[in-house]
C-alpha cells in the first residue's frame, strides 16, 4: 500500500460515542448514517481514506453519503440470513428470533440491498482475506489508495 492515512470508523464504537443516544427507529438509523457521513466527508476532504464499517439499511442514506463524500465506494457485504444466524458472534440473531430483540436489520427491520455497489463480497463464499483483497483492489483501481510495493 501507499502511505495514505486511513481511518476506520467502526459502527459499534460510533454508537457508543458520536451517535450515543440514538436508537434503532428509521429516523435514528438515518441520523446515525448522517453523522458518520459528516465525519467521512471531513476526513476525505483532508485526504484521509475513511472506511465506515457500519450497517446502513436504507438506500437513500447511502445515496446521500455518496453525494456528500464524493470519493465513495459502496461495499455490499452479502450473506444469507441462515449463515448469519449460524455465525451470530454477538447473539443478536438468537435474541431477535426469540423475540427478545426488536429491530434487528434483516430480521425485524428492513434492509434495502444496494442497486449498484462498487463491490460485492459474499462472505459465505469467500474467506475474509479474499473479501479484503477484493475491496482493496476496487479502492486502488479508483485511485484512492496506491500500491507502492
C-alpha positions as CSV (number, residue, x, y, z in Angstrom):
1,X,0.0,0.0,0.0
2,X,0.9,3.6,-0.3
3,X,1.5,6.0,2.6
4,X,-2.1,7.3,2.7
5,X,-3.7,8.0,6.0
6,X,-6.6,5.6,6.7
7,X,-9.2,5.9,9.4
8,X,-11.6,3.1,10.1
9,X,-14.9,4.2,11.6
10,X,-16.4,1.2,13.5
11,X,-20.2,1.4,13.7
12,X,-20.3,-0.2,17.2
13,X,-17.7,2.3,18.5
14,X,-19.6,5.2,16.9
15,X,-22.9,4.1,18.5
16,X,-21.2,4.4,21.9
17,X,-19.6,7.8,21.2
18,X,-20.6,10.2,18.4
19,X,-24.0,8.6,17.9
20,X,-24.8,7.8,21.6
21,X,-28.4,8.2,22.4
22,X,-29.7,7.1,19.0
23,X,-32.0,4.1,18.9
24,X,-32.9,1.9,16.0
25,X,-36.0,3.6,14.6
26,X,-35.8,4.6,11.0
27,X,-35.2,8.2,12.0
28,X,-32.4,7.3,14.4
29,X,-30.8,5.0,11.9
30,X,-30.9,7.8,9.3
31,X,-29.3,10.2,11.8
32,X,-26.6,7.7,12.6
33,X,-25.6,7.5,9.0
34,X,-25.8,11.3,8.6
35,X,-23.3,11.7,11.4
36,X,-21.0,9.0,10.0
37,X,-21.2,10.6,6.6
38,X,-20.3,14.0,8.0
39,X,-17.1,12.5,9.6
40,X,-16.2,10.7,6.4
41,X,-16.7,13.9,4.4
42,X,-14.4,15.8,6.8
43,X,-11.7,13.1,6.6
44,X,-11.8,12.7,2.8
45,X,-11.6,16.4,2.1
46,X,-8.4,16.3,4.2
47,X,-7.0,13.4,2.0
48,X,-7.7,10.7,4.6
49,X,-9.2,7.5,3.4
50,X,-12.3,6.9,5.6
51,X,-13.7,3.4,5.9
52,X,-17.1,3.4,7.6
53,X,-17.8,-0.1,8.8
54,X,-21.5,0.4,9.7
55,X,-24.8,-1.1,8.8
56,X,-26.6,1.3,6.5
57,X,-30.0,-0.3,5.9
58,X,-31.6,2.4,3.7
59,X,-30.6,3.2,0.1
60,X,-31.4,6.9,0.4
61,X,-28.9,7.2,3.3
62,X,-26.2,5.5,1.2
63,X,-27.1,7.7,-1.8
64,X,-26.8,10.8,0.4
65,X,-23.4,9.7,1.7
66,X,-22.2,9.1,-1.9
67,X,-23.2,12.7,-2.8
68,X,-21.7,14.3,0.3
69,X,-18.4,12.4,0.3
70,X,-17.7,12.2,-3.4
71,X,-14.8,9.8,-3.4
72,X,-17.1,6.9,-2.4
73,X,-17.0,3.1,-2.6
74,X,-20.1,1.2,-1.6
75,X,-19.3,-2.3,-0.4
76,X,-22.2,-4.7,-0.1
77,X,-21.3,-7.4,2.4
78,X,-23.7,-10.0,1.3
79,X,-24.5,-13.1,3.4
80,X,-27.6,-15.3,3.6
81,X,-29.7,-15.0,6.8
82,X,-29.2,-18.7,7.6
83,X,-25.4,-18.2,7.6
84,X,-25.7,-15.1,9.7
85,X,-27.8,-17.0,12.3
86,X,-25.1,-19.7,12.4
87,X,-22.3,-17.2,12.9
88,X,-24.0,-14.8,15.4
89,X,-20.9,-13.7,17.4
90,X,-22.9,-11.2,19.5
91,X,-26.0,-13.4,19.9
92,X,-28.2,-10.8,18.2
93,X,-29.9,-13.2,15.8
94,X,-30.7,-15.7,18.6
95,X,-32.2,-12.8,20.7
96,X,-34.2,-11.5,17.7
97,X,-35.6,-14.8,16.7
98,X,-36.5,-15.5,20.4
99,X,-38.5,-12.2,20.4
100,X,-36.0,-10.6,22.9
101,X,-34.7,-8.1,20.5
102,X,-36.8,-6.0,18.2
103,X,-35.5,-4.1,15.1
104,X,-32.6,-6.2,14.0
105,X,-31.7,-5.3,10.5
106,X,-32.7,-8.1,8.1
107,X,-34.8,-9.9,10.7
108,X,-37.4,-7.5,12.1
109,X,-36.2,-4.3,10.4
110,X,-35.7,-3.8,6.7
111,X,-32.5,-3.9,4.7
112,X,-32.6,-2.4,1.2
113,X,-29.9,-4.1,-0.9
114,X,-27.8,-1.7,-2.9
115,X,-28.7,-1.4,-6.6
116,X,-25.2,-0.8,-7.9
117,X,-22.5,-1.2,-5.3
118,X,-18.9,-0.9,-6.5
119,X,-18.0,-4.1,-4.6
120,X,-20.0,-7.1,-3.5
121,X,-18.3,-9.6,-1.1
122,X,-20.2,-12.8,-0.5
123,X,-18.9,-13.8,2.9
124,X,-20.5,-17.2,2.7
125,X,-18.5,-18.0,-0.4
126,X,-15.2,-16.1,0.1
127,X,-12.8,-16.2,3.1
128,X,-12.1,-12.9,4.9
129,X,-8.7,-12.5,3.2
130,X,-10.3,-12.8,-0.3
131,X,-13.0,-10.3,0.7
132,X,-10.5,-7.8,1.9
133,X,-8.4,-8.3,-1.3
134,X,-11.5,-7.7,-3.5
135,X,-12.3,-4.4,-1.6
136,X,-8.7,-3.2,-1.8
137,X,-8.5,-3.9,-5.5
138,X,-11.5,-1.7,-6.1
139,X,-10.2,1.1,-3.9
140,X,-6.8,1.0,-5.7
141,X,-8.4,0.8,-9.1
142,X,-10.3,4.0,-8.3
143,X,-7.1,5.7,-7.2
144,X,-8.0,6.2,-3.5
145,X,-5.0,4.0,-2.4
146,X,-1.7,3.2,-4.1
147,X,0.2,0.0,-4.2
148,X,3.8,1.2,-3.7
149,X,5.3,-2.3,-3.2
